[in-house]
Amino acid sequence: IVGRSPALQEIFKQIALVAPTNACVHIYGESGTGKELVARALHGYSRRADGRFVPVNLASLSPSLAESELFGHVRGAFTGADQPRKGLLEQAHAGTIFLDEVADIPLALQVKLLRALEHGEIWPVGADQPRQADFRLISATHRNLSECVAAGSFRHDLYFRLITFQLSLPPLRERREDIVPLSRHFVEALSEKNQLPKPHLSDDVLAELE
């Protein structure tokens, strides 16, 4: 996470405060503000850092397959389920699962996710017994979850579970001090990736960026 602005320094302080806990964290911010980077930092500075970090973009999951992807399934649970599959929540056991675009999770699955958070157990599709799973959940969205609750598309009980701690990430236009450090960072990263000499950013270029 690159930046020197007061707004970003405040985010660093909040990460340091909540990372060592097991609290659910919800990250709110526009697309491109670095929500997954913050989630990875929360995991990296947590007591679960040795466990897996499992990122999931819920908007990319097909509604018909989302339940199987998140909770897994047993063999024969549905047509084509020739082998049992461990779901992403179970894969995050002893680690952290990051649910990006959490506002897009279907209502029917919100109930199952709430139970998983409250009781530490998941129900794979077709299973007759739950499985234990100890994971920390970090969620994110660019949408206002409280407005989704008011519209009836998101459960209020799950909402209050997810926002135990909330981080709001400011867009770059509100922290212009970070433009130059970010520019230098990306130029250096691209130079290293392409095995090219590090270019020099002139004063005129930096002034134009600012």
C-alpha positions in Angstrom: 0.0 0.0 0.0 1.8 3.1 -1.3 1.1 6.6 0.0 1.9 9.4 2.4 -1.4 11.3 2.7 -2.9 11.9 6.1 -6.0 9.9 4.9 -3.9 6.9 4.1 -1.9 7.2 7.3 -5.2 7.0 9.2 -6.1 3.8 7.2 -2.7 2.3 8.3 -3.6 3.1 12.0 -6.9 1.4 11.6 -5.4 -1.7 10.0 -2.9 -1.9 12.9 -5.8 -1.6 15.4 -8.1 -4.3 14.0 -5.7 -6.7 12.3 -4.7 -8.7 15.5 -8.4 -9.4 16.3 -10.8 -11.9 14.9 -13.4 -9.3 14.1 -15.2 -9.2 10.8 -14.0 -6.2 8.8 -16.0 -4.5 6.0 -14.1 -2.3 3.5 -16.0 0.3 1.6 -14.6 2.2 -1.3 -14.8 2.9 -5.0 -13.4 0.5 -7.5 -9.6 0.9 -7.7 -9.1 2.2 -4.1 -7.2 -0.9 -3.0 -9.7 -2.9 -1.1 -8.0 -6.2 -1.7 -4.6 -4.7 -0.8 -6.1 -3.6 2.6 -7.7 -7.1 3.1 -4.3 -8.7 2.5 -2.6 -6.3 4.9 -5.3 -7.2 7.6 -4.5 -10.9 7.0 -0.8 -10.4 7.0 -0.7 -8.6 10.3 -3.2 -11.0 12.0 -2.7 -14.1 14.1 -3.9 -16.0 11.0 -1.0 -14.9 8.8 0.3 -18.4 8.5 -3.1 -19.6 7.2 -4.5 -19.2 3.7 -5.8 -15.9 2.3 -8.7 -16.8 0.0 -10.0 -14.0 -2.2 -13.5 -14.3 -3.8 -15.2 -11.9 -6.1 -18.9 -12.7 -5.6 -19.9 -10.6 -8.6 -18.0 -13.1 -10.8 -19.8 -16.2 -9.5 -22.8 -17.6 -11.3 -25.8 -17.5 -9.0 -26.4 -21.2 -9.8 -22.9 -22.2 -8.7 -22.3 -19.7 -5.9 -23.5 -22.1 -3.2 -21.3 -24.9 -4.3 -18.3 -22.5 -4.7 -18.6 -21.1 -1.3 -19.9 -24.1 0.7 -18.7 -27.0 -1.4 -20.7 -30.1 -2.2 -20.8 -33.8 -1.7 -20.6 -36.4 -4.4 -23.9 -36.8 -6.3 -25.3 -33.5 -4.9 -26.4 -32.5 -8.4 -25.8 -33.5 -12.0 -22.1 -33.4 -12.7 -21.0 -33.6 -9.1 -18.9 -36.7 -9.7 -16.5 -35.9 -6.9 -16.9 -34.0 -3.6 -15.6 -30.5 -3.5 -14.3 -28.4 -0.6 -15.9 -25.0 -0.6 -13.9 -21.7 -0.4 -15.1 -21.1 3.2 -13.7 -24.4 4.2 -10.5 -23.8 2.3 -10.0 -20.7 4.4 -10.0 -22.7 7.6 -7.4 -21.2 10.1 -7.0 -18.3 7.6 -9.0 -15.5 6.1 -11.6 -15.3 3.4 -12.1 -12.1 1.5 -15.5 -11.6 -0.1 -15.3 -8.8 -2.6 -18.6 -7.3 -3.9 -20.4 -8.9 -1.0 -23.6 -6.9 -1.8 -24.0 -9.3 -4.8 -24.4 -12.5 -2.6 -27.8 -14.1 -3.3 -30.3 -13.7 -0.4 -30.7 -17.5 -0.1 -26.9 -17.8 0.6 -26.9 -14.9 3.1 -28.7 -17.1 5.6 -26.1 -19.9 5.2 -23.2 -17.4 5.5 -24.7 -15.9 8.6 -25.0 -19.4 10.2 -21.4 -20.1 9.2 -20.3 -16.9 11.0 -22.4 -17.4 14.1 -21.7 -21.1 14.6 -18.5 -21.8 12.7 -20.1 -24.5 10.7 -20.8 -24.9 7.0 -23.3 -27.0 5.1 -22.0 -28.3 1.8 -24.6 -28.8 -0.9 -26.2 -32.3 -0.5 -24.6 -32.9 2.9 -26.6 -34.3 5.9 -24.1 -33.0 8.5 -22.3 -29.7 8.9 -18.5 -29.3 8.8 -16.5 -27.1 11.2 -14.7 -24.2 9.7 -12.7 -21.5 11.6 -12.1 -18.6 9.3 -12.0 -14.8 9.5 -14.2 -12.9 7.1 -13.3 -9.7 5.5 -15.8 -8.2 3.1 -15.8 -5.3 0.6 -18.1 -3.5 -1.8 -18.3 -0.3 -3.7 -22.0 -0.1 -2.9 -23.6 1.3 0.2 -24.7 -1.8 2.2 -27.1 0.1 4.4 -28.9 1.2 1.3 -29.0 -2.5 0.2 -30.6 -3.4 3.5 -33.2 -0.7 3.1 -34.0 -1.9 -0.4 -34.5 -5.5 0.9 -31.6 -7.0 -1.1 -29.4 -7.6 1.9 -30.2 -9.1 5.3 -29.9 -6.6 8.2 -28.6 -9.3 10.6 -25.8 -10.3 8.2 -25.1 -6.6 7.7 -24.5 -6.0 11.4 -22.3 -9.1 11.6 -20.1 -7.9 8.7 -19.6 -4.4 9.8 -18.2 -5.2 13.2 -15.4 -2.9 12.0 -15.6 -0.8 8.9 -12.9 0.8 6.9 -13.7 3.5 4.3 -11.1 4.0 1.6 -10.9 7.5 0.1 -10.4 7.7 -3.7 -7.2 9.0 -5.1 -8.8 12.4 -6.0 -9.2 13.0 -2.3 -5.5 12.2 -1.5 -3.6 13.8 -4.3 -0.4 13.7 -2.2 -0.2 10.0 -3.1 -0.1 10.5 -6.9 3.7 11.0 -7.1 4.6 8.1 -4.8 2.2 5.8 -6.7 3.6 6.9 -10.1 7.1 6.1 -9.0 6.0 2.8 -7.6 4.3 1.7 -10.8 7.2 2.9 -13.0 9.7 1.0 -10.9 7.5 -2.1 -10.9 7.0 -2.1 -14.7 10.7 -1.5 -15.3 11.6 -4.5 -13.1 8.9 -6.7 -14.7 10.2 -5.9 -18.2 13.8 -5.9 -17.2 14.3 -2.3 -18.3 16.4 0.4 -16.8 14.5 2.5 -14.2 13.4 5.7 -15.9 13.8 9.1 -14.3 10.7 11.1 -13.7 11.6 14.8 -14.4 10.4 17.6 -12.2 8.1 18.7 -15.1 6.5 15.3 -15.2 6.0 15.2 -11.4 4.5 18.7 -11.5 2.1 17.6 -14.2 1.1 14.6 -12.2 0.4 16.7 -9.1 
